[in-house]
Amino acid sequence: MLNPETALGEGSDGDAALGEENGHAHKQGLAALTLGAIGVVYGDIGTSPLYAMREALRPVAADGLERIEVLGVVSLLVWTLMLIVTVKYVMILLRADNHGEGGMLALYALTRLAIGRRSYVVLGLGIAGAALFFGDSVITPAVSILSAVEGIELVAPSFDRFIIPVTIGIILALFLIQRHGTHSISKFFGPVMTVWFLVMGISGAGQLSHDLGMLAAFNPYYGFAFLAQHGLGAFFVMGAIFLAVTGAEALYADLGHFGRPPIRNAWFALIFPALILNYLGQGALVQRNPDSLVNPFFFMVPASTLPAFVALATVATIIASQSVISGAFSLARAAVQLGLLPRLSIIHTSGSQSGQIYIPAVNWMLMCGVLAFVLNFRSSEALASAYGISVTGAMVVDTIMGIIYAHRGWRLSYVAILPLAVPLLGLETTFFVSNMTKFFHGGYVPVALGVTIAVLMYSWWRGTQLAMAAGHKQMVDLDSFARSMLKSSVNVVPGTAFFLTSDPDAVPPAMLHNIKHNRVLHERNIILTIETVRVPTVNQRDRADYRPINERFARLSLRFGFMETPNISRALGSARREGVKFDVMTTSFFLGRRKVVLGASSGLARILDRIFIAVGRFGADPSEFYQLPRDRVVELGARISV
């Protein structure tokens, strides 16, 4: 449960039946949803060919490239896409949906429900995965946009000095338009990205036609031979190979927006063939013309079409960056609802699509981070060195959490799980360790960012638990208090008072303060709790649970899914159907604002307490967060020590 006095804590388990099944595939045409998935889900992975092949071949190209080396690298790229994207995400993790929703925190909620109790291991994995995703959200726009704009240098070498200014201009424009919403232009994402993938596939096929022998890369022998021949050198190449699957997490994270069939259809019908053809084509080009290794992606097309190709690549990277930013907004909202972040101001930019949200604090944080990356690294080659750690780390967390959920949620034995899980986990761990070798070459930046976010999230979760525990020590039983108030001589005033609290069995501190200082009690008093259940959305018929205590007191619980933004004013409409009677003009909402102060803690605990107090200052105003009528809100303060 959550309230404006503390934060969410762990949230309530709730009932899985409260979630609404994803019905997008039934409400819209499958073709339209598949087109939308192409534009939103696959933007990030669709821009990986801009730099993945170049970075993978660079470490072994110093003494010239042999055909067996090119075949080996292309084979590793092809099989990485097959195993991680096709097998892990498309065929397995898409089945682990939380009432239609996917992503790291949806998987965390599913696993937590399957276990049936609090698990610090699962909590730690959820925090680590979310923190790494935020790190990825900062570096992806930087490396994608910069790699596309660098194509200008091939069109007009004299314009190389404008690459950084143009990149910065695009990034600033991208983040400044977020507050206006993107629903009006998002309908173009699908068609544009469809053209992008078709062009990629056709250009790759054109190069492949000159060297059909590159099709031998489908034989995994060449990948294993490359690893065996190059030893430690191949270990470093693996870090670059992983760049080909950056953005695979989006397949799972955007499950709630499109549903499983459109995402799968888009992958098998267009995305996978286009990516494979492009990597095979780049391999064929580099084999014929080693000088093209400078930028094999752009050298695949004729010089006459290069300007249009660069422009299309730039638009594609902007769309990919927009998808990552939207994903960060959705993840932040889920983290708030699950008690991992303080209340943040959430603005809905569309009246018809609940997923269209804007979170100013997250937007400006991402913008500053992206600009810092561009200004410090100044090239996509340098950024690629720092790119893989956060992505590989998030995928390792996905796999571990998936193993736990498959065992506890799907009731599969480890004997059935491990034959597939161990190779996947081994491959991803190899990628992760390989990328960690770049730690001192820029890789420390996303690591530091991820650790910082993880510490903030854990500090907030820990602090809210301590604050709730401290509040429980001072609790007054509501049922006995309600009976005593029927015989009390306290002044009774007409109207209805809603008291927001986290504990429906205790008298809200705001009520005690109101009686103590104002010496009044309203004619009807409703103890209101906001319950966050571990499903994405809640049916309107299950939104409210109203239970009278006596003629003067009652309990009301309003339930919201972790992907919903609480709107009390709107939810009270559901409460009326449950029997709640009130007149808005004679109703007041009482909020208890607690000021948290340091207690007697020391060492690391004191540091975490200080972080919790500092982070709390950035929380949104509760009346705004819960969308209460401003002129009907009364706040009463109290101090609590942690």
C-alpha positions, 0 to 999 in steps of 0.5 A: 500500500502507499500513502502520501506520508511514506512511499510505496514500500514493497507494494501490496501483492493484491490479486492477479485476477485484478489485472486487465489482459492485454487486448490490443491485438483484438482491438486493433488490426494485427497488421497495424500493431505489427507496423507499430511494433516495427517503429517502436520496439525495434528502433534500437536494435535496428540501428546497431548495424551502424557500428556493430560490424565495424567495432567487431572487426577493428580489433583483428584488422590491424594486420589485415583481414583474412576471409576466415576472420570475417566469416568468424565475426559474421557467424558470431553476429548471426548466432548471437542474434539467433540465441539471445534475441530469437530464442531468449526474448522472442520465444521464451521471455515474451511468454513471461507476461504480467497480464500483458505487460513485460520488462524488467520490473514486470518480471520482478513483480511476477517473480515476487508473486511466484515466490509469495514472500519478500526476497532480497535476492529478487529485490536486488535483481530488480533494482540492478536491472532497472538501474542498468536500463536507465544507464542504457537509456542515457548512452543509447541516444548518444551513440546512435545519433552520433554514429548516424551523423558521422555519415556526413563526413563521408558525404562531405569531408569538410563538414566533419567539424559540424558533427558534434554541433549537429548531434547536440542540436538533434539531442536538444530538440529531441528532449525539448519536444518530450513535454509536448508528447509524441503521439501525433508523430509516432504514427509515422515511426512504423512506416519510416522504420519499415523503409529503414529495414527494407533499405538495410536488407536490400543494401546488404543483399546487394553486397552479398550477391557479389560474394555468396560464399559469405552464407557459410557464416550460418555454420557455427563452426566458423564462429567457434574456429574464430574464438579458438584461433584468436584466444584472448583477442577473440575475448575482446571482440565478443564485447563488440559482437554484443553491440548487435543485440543492444535494444533486445530488452525493448522486445520484452519491455514493450510487450504491453503496448503491442502484444506478443503476436505483433512483436513476433511477426515483425521479428520473423517477417522483417527485422531478423531477415533485414539484420542478417542480410545487412551483416552478411552484406557488410562482411562481403563488402569488407572482404572485397574492399578492406578499406571500407572497414572505416564505415562499412555500413555507409559504404554499402550504398552507391555514392549517389544515394549516400546523402539520402542514406545518411538522412534516413539513418539519422531519422532512424536513430532519432526514432530509436532514441525516442523509443528508449526515452519513452521506455525510461519514462514507463520504467520510472513510473513502474519504479515509483509504483513499486516503491523503488523511487519517490513520487515523481511528477507524471504528465499524461501527454495523450488523452487516449493512450495511457502509455504516453507520459512525460516525467520532467525529472527523468527527461532532464536527467537523461538529456544532461547525461546524453549531452555529457556522453557526446561532449566527453567521448566525441565519437561513436567509436569511443562511445561504443567502448562504453556501451556494452556494460550496462546492456550486457548487465541488464540481460544477465539480470533478465536471464537470472530472474527468468530462471527463478520465475520459470522454476517458481512461476511455471513450476519447471524443474531445474533439470528442464530449465538449465540445459537452455539457461546455462548456455544462454547465461554463459554466453551473456556472462562472457559478453559482460566480462568482455565488456568489463575489460573496457572499464577504464576506456569509458566503461566506468561511466555507465557502471558509475551511473548504474551504481548511483541509480541502484544506491538511490533506489535501494536507499529509497526502498529501505527508508520507506520500510523504516519509516513505515515501521516507525509509524507502526510503533505509534499506531492507534487501532482504528476499530477501537478508536472508531467505537470510542468516537461515537461516545466522544464529546469532540465537536462534529462538523458536517461533511465528509473527510478522506484521510489518506494513509498507508495502514487501513487498521491504524488511525491516520496521524492526520486525523489525530492531529486534526482532533488534537489541534482543531478539536473537530471530527467530521460527520463521515470519515473515510480512511483511504488507502491507495493499494498498488497491486503487482499487475500492470492495470486494474479493472474498473470493477475491482478498483474500489473496496468500501467497508463501513466500520460504523455510521461515522467511520469507513475504510476505502481502498483504491487499487492501481496497477504498477503501470498506472498513475493513481488518479483519486478524483477519477477513481472515486467514481468507482467508489460511488458504485461501491456505496461511498456517498459524498458531496464534493463541495463538503468534502476535504482530503487530509494528507499527513506530510511526514518530515523525516529526520536522522535518528541514531544510525551510524556508518553505512546506515547513516549514509543511506538514511541521508540519501533517503532524506535527500531523495525525498525532497525531489518527490512530487507534491502528493496532491498533484501525484494523486490528482486531488482537487487542490481547493479541497486538500488539507495537509498536517505535518509530523516528524519521524525519525529513521 
